[in-house]
Amino acid sequence: MALGQQHLTAPEPALGDQATCLTVTAYEDLNVLKQLGEAWEELLSFCPEVTTFSTWEWLSSWWVAFGQGRKLRVLAFLNTQGRLVGLAPMSIISRRVAGGQRLSFLELMGDGSGDSDSLGFLVAPGWEEAFTRTLLRELKACKGVWDVCQLNTMPADSPVVERILALLKQAGWTAFEYRRPASAITLPASWEEYLKQLSSENRKNLTRYLRRLEKRYQTRFFRCVDAAELPRCLDALFRLHQARWEQQGGSGSFACRERRSFYFELSRALLARGWLEFWALELDGEIASAQYALRYRNSVFQLQEGNDPAHTSDRVGFLLRAHAIRHMIGEGVRKYDFLGGEPGYKADWGAKRGHYRDLHFARPYTRGAFFLFLVYSAKESKKWLRQRSPKAAWNLLHRINIALKEPQRKTSS
């Protein structure tokens, strides 16, 4: 059944015993999971706030690229009529932690590579309580399968997170919640209204920089809408993104071959669905700026971008973003989401600060619980140190930490 068909009717909310009205099927093979495609699409249509990161296209492409070393563990929740009312896409990975021990981590499918944000569970409205109780029952029954459950980058307004926290507290499990920053722009119905959100200086710069650019070069703004264009546009994105990082002494996201492969496969799938917002700016026939975003319903999620360092003074990234946002507003987009990270320069575009929620928990008095206590203590110590250290000293420690991690990242390329 196609996504968004209006004649679909959401399943009736659960009644009676919330803990027994759902049955659960576990999927551990991607090809078998694909059989859920039609029901998955239907469930997406019932959930008002879902994103591209919850779709089969995103998660299956991610799994092909980054699933090595992980065990798939997707739980499908069916009501008494056999209808899919909840989906928990997860995976299990074993990691060595302090002391040389190995722990099994249960994580959201899509987490772990740094590519996904706004992950979570799909639950039909009215089924949140039944879903949460059944999920915790299943996790409790899987003793020996996992040690620590890490649910990262869940939306701040997720109706499931608060229920999970309440049930964990009730059961006496060890649980910690963390928050990570995010930002997004709420877009109005017209470009003229949007311009009012910008400073007078930025409004002037939009006209001034564009006029100057058009005097210097033959310019073309375009969106990649043809599969034949994808290789050229993606190669430009990879090259421009890497150029900035290499200029700063880093390796950049696309030094990882798995990520390059992921973007090629994902882009074809998203383009076929009309979910790809991949914009580029050509100067004299050469791509000088590229911005890669995802479209889902009336929201756009800005994922990656790259600008030619040789055209820094031309403000190519600034002009390309303005052009893309103007086009998106005209197509009815009402949210431009910068995803994770501090607002910073994004506030100049009207972005407001938000956050994601990370929920980490384990059974009480277990190795997993002890590990979570150690992590929490380390985070609190780091926070204490940062609050009391001179900024220059803290920045030096941060650079040293990045330098120490750099060889590990290069081994993946």
Residue pairs with C-beta under 8 A, 6 or more apart in sequence:
1 8
1 38
1 41
1 42
2 41
3 41
3 44
3 45
4 45
4 297
5 45
8 42
8 45
8 46
10 46
10 124
10 125
10 126
11 46
11 79
11 81
11 83
11 85
11 124
11 126
11 127
12 126
13 125
13 126
13 127
14 21
14 22
14 79
14 85
14 126
14 127
14 129
14 130
15 21
18 129
18 130
18 133
19 130
19 133
19 134
19 137
21 79
21 80
21 130
22 77
22 78
22 79
22 85
22 86
22 127
22 130
22 131
22 134
23 77
23 78
24 75
24 76
24 77
24 78
24 134
24 138
25 75
25 76
25 78
26 73
26 74
26 75
26 76
27 33
27 36
27 72
27 73
27 74
27 75
27 76
28 71
28 72
28 73
28 74
29 72
30 60
30 63
30 64
30 67
30 72
33 60
33 72
33 74
34 56
34 60
36 76
36 84
36 87
37 56
39 76
39 83
39 84
40 56
40 84
40 87
40 122
41 56
42 84
43 84
43 85
43 86
43 87
43 122
43 124
44 50
44 54
44 55
44 122
46 124
46 125
47 54
47 122
47 123
47 124
47 125
48 125
49 155
49 157
50 122
50 296
51 118
51 294
51 296
51 299
51 301
52 58
52 270
52 275
52 294
52 295
52 296
52 301
53 59
53 110
53 116
53 117
53 118
53 119
53 301
54 89
54 118
54 119
54 120
54 122
55 275
55 296
57 266
57 269
57 270
57 273
57 275
58 110
58 116
58 266
58 270
58 294
59 89
59 109
59 110
61 262
61 265
61 266
61 269
62 109
62 110
62 113
62 115
62 116
62 262
62 266
63 72
63 91
63 109
64 262
64 265
65 113
65 258
65 259
65 261
65 262
65 265
66 112
66 113
66 115
66 258
66 262
67 91
69 93
69 94
70 91
70 92
70 93
70 112
71 91
71 92
71 93
72 91
72 109
73 90
73 91
73 92
73 106
73 145
74 87
74 88
74 89
74 90
74 109
75 86
75 87
75 88
75 90
75 135
75 138
76 84
76 86
76 87
77 84
77 85
77 86
77 87
77 88
77 127
77 130
77 131
77 134
77 135
78 84
78 85
79 85
79 127
85 123
85 124
85 127
85 130
85 131
86 121
86 122
86 123
86 124
86 127
86 130
86 131
86 134
86 135
87 121
87 122
87 123
88 121
88 135
89 108
89 109
89 110
89 121
90 106
90 107
90 108
90 109
91 106
91 107
91 108
91 109
92 104
92 105
92 106
92 107
92 145
92 146
93 104
93 105
93 107
93 112
94 102
94 103
94 104
94 105
95 102
95 103
95 105
96 102
97 103
97 371
98 371
98 374
101 367
103 147
103 148
103 367
103 368
103 371
104 145
104 146
104 147
104 148
105 146
105 147
105 148
105 149
105 150
106 139
106 145
106 146
106 148
106 149
106 150
107 149
107 150
107 151
107 152
108 116
108 119
108 120
108 150
108 151
108 152
108 153
108 154
109 119
110 116
110 119
111 119
111 150
111 152
111 153
113 258
113 259
113 262
114 253
115 259
115 262
115 303
116 153
117 153
117 182
117 301
117 339
117 340
117 356
118 153
118 154
118 155
118 301
118 337
118 339
118 356
119 151
119 152
119 153
119 154
120 151
120 154
120 155
120 158
120 160
121 131
121 135
121 158
121 160
123 131
123 159
123 160
128 159
128 160
128 163
129 163
131 160
132 160
132 163
132 164
132 167
133 167
135 164
136 164
136 167
136 168
136 171
139 146
139 149
140 171
140 363
143 363
146 368
147 362
147 366
147 367
147 368
147 371
148 360
148 361
148 362
148 368
148 371
148 372
149 359
149 360
149 361
149 362
150 358
150 359
150 360
151 161
151 164
151 358
151 359
151 360
152 356
152 358
153 180
153 340
153 356
153 358
154 160
154 161
154 356
154 357
154 358
154 359
155 356
155 357
156 179
156 354
156 355
156 356
156 357
158 357
161 357
161 359
164 359
165 175
165 177
165 359
168 175
168 361
169 175
172 364
173 361
173 362
173 363
173 364
173 369
174 361
174 362
174 363
174 364
174 368
174 369
174 372
174 373
175 359
175 360
175 361
176 359
176 360
176 361
176 372
176 375
176 376
177 357
177 358
177 359
177 360
178 357
178 358
178 360
178 379
179 355
179 356
179 357
179 358
180 340
180 355
180 356
180 358
181 340
181 341
181 342
181 343
181 353
181 354
181 355
182 337
182 338
182 339
182 340
182 341
182 353
182 354
182 355
182 356
183 338
183 341
183 342
183 343
183 346
183 347
183 351
183 352
183 353
183 354
184 335
184 336
184 337
184 338
184 351
184 352
184 354
185 197
185 325
185 335
185 336
185 337
185 338
185 346
185 349
185 350
185 351
185 352
186 334
186 335
186 350
186 352
187 194
187 325
187 328
187 329
187 333
187 334
187 335
187 336
188 194
188 197
188 329
189 329
190 329
191 326
191 329
191 330
194 325
194 326
194 329
194 350
195 203
195 206
197 350
198 206
198 348
198 349
198 350
199 348
202 348
205 315
205 318
206 319
206 322
209 314
209 315
209 318
209 319
210 319
212 314
213 219
213 283
213 314
213 315
213 316
213 319
216 283
216 314
217 283
217 284
218 282
218 283
218 284
218 285
219 281
219 282
219 283
220 281
220 282
221 279
221 280
221 281
221 282
221 320
221 323
221 324
222 279
222 280
222 282
223 277
223 278
223 279
223 280
223 324
223 327
224 230
224 233
224 271
224 276
224 278
224 279
224 280
225 271
227 268
227 271
227 272
230 264
230 267
230 268
230 271
230 278
231 264
232 287
233 278
233 280
233 287
233 290
234 260
234 263
234 264
234 267
236 280
236 287
236 290
236 306
237 254
237 263
237 278
237 290
237 292
237 304
237 305
237 306
238 254
238 260
238 263
238 306
239 306
240 287
240 288
240 289
240 290
240 306
240 307
240 308
241 252
241 253
241 254
241 290
241 304
241 305
241 306
242 251
242 252
242 254
242 255
242 306
243 306
243 308
243 309
244 252
244 306
244 307
244 309
245 251
245 252
245 253
246 252
247 309
250 402
250 406
251 406
251 409
251 410
251 413
253 259
253 304
254 260
254 263
255 409
255 410
255 412
255 413
256 409
256 412
256 413
257 412
257 413
258 412
263 292
263 304
267 276
267 278
270 276
270 294
274 295
275 294
275 295
275 296
276 294
276 295
277 292
277 293
277 294
277 295
277 300
277 324
277 328
278 290
278 291
278 292
278 293
279 290
279 291
279 293
279 320
279 323
279 324
280 287
280 289
280 290
280 291
280 320
281 287
281 288
281 289
281 290
281 316
281 319
281 320
281 323
282 288
283 311
283 314
283 316
288 307
288 308
288 310
288 311
288 314
288 316
289 305
289 306
289 307
289 308
289 311
289 316
289 317
289 319
289 320
290 305
290 306
290 320
291 302
291 304
291 305
291 317
291 320
291 321
291 324
292 302
292 303
292 304
292 305
293 300
293 301
293 302
293 303
293 324
294 300
294 301
294 303
295 301
295 333
298 332
298 333
298 334
298 335
299 333
299 334
299 335
299 336
299 337
300 328
300 333
300 335
300 336
300 337
301 337
301 339
302 336
302 337
302 338
302 339
303 339
305 317
307 316
307 317
308 316
321 349
325 336
325 349
328 336
336 349
336 351
338 346
338 351
340 356
342 353
343 351
343 352
343 353
347 353
360 372
360 375
361 372
362 368
362 369
362 371
362 372
363 369
385 394
386 394
389 397
